[in-house]
Amino acid sequence: MILIGQFDSPFVRRVGIAMTLYGIAYEHRPWSAFGDADKIRPYNPLTRVPTLVLDNGEVLIESHLMLDYLDSLVPAERRMFPTAEPARHQALRISALATGLGDKAVSLFYETRLHEKVSDLWAGRCRTQIEAVLAVLEADRQGRSTPYWFGDRIGHADIAVGAVLRFIGEAHPGLVPLADLPALDAHAARMEALPVFQKVMQPFIAPA
């Protein structure tokens, strides 16, 4: 398989971490959706990352779909999304909140850094959404005493939250004081200390 995209994207990173944890071999092409759009377009007409090219040539273009596919390649007991309810929809909810948080952080970056005239209305809306999601995630994590979000084993929700928190910290320095979110702060530190998080990472590079 081929994973296209840079690891400073939390969406690319979550897929790379999952593939590494699953022991699924892949070729990494660290192409930027900005600087390498012409390289990405033949695989993905949306020119977005991550893009995952399967061994049979088929292409997956959204990170959740990629994880769903990767889960199908491993035994049920190894899957990082729970297979039974209510744990499954609970984990999907946390993952969706994390990826939605990442989307808003990306939108805010584009608005404040890539637009000549910043829309204060849109930027303020993004900041409010980011703060609201962080509050929900903080409250949920505070209510759990397990090492990982849903037990003693890492899951896709853990990875998504950890990857997105790092992205926000690097793309928007000072926007989110994690000291005010102790449960998320501890979660982020625990994730980033894992060897797989240190292996599958890249400092944020702002698009030109």
Beta strands, then each sheet from edge to edge (+ up, - down):
strand 1: 2-4
strand 2: 27-29
strand 3: 51-53
strand 4: 59-60
sheet 1: 2+ 1+ 3- 4+
end
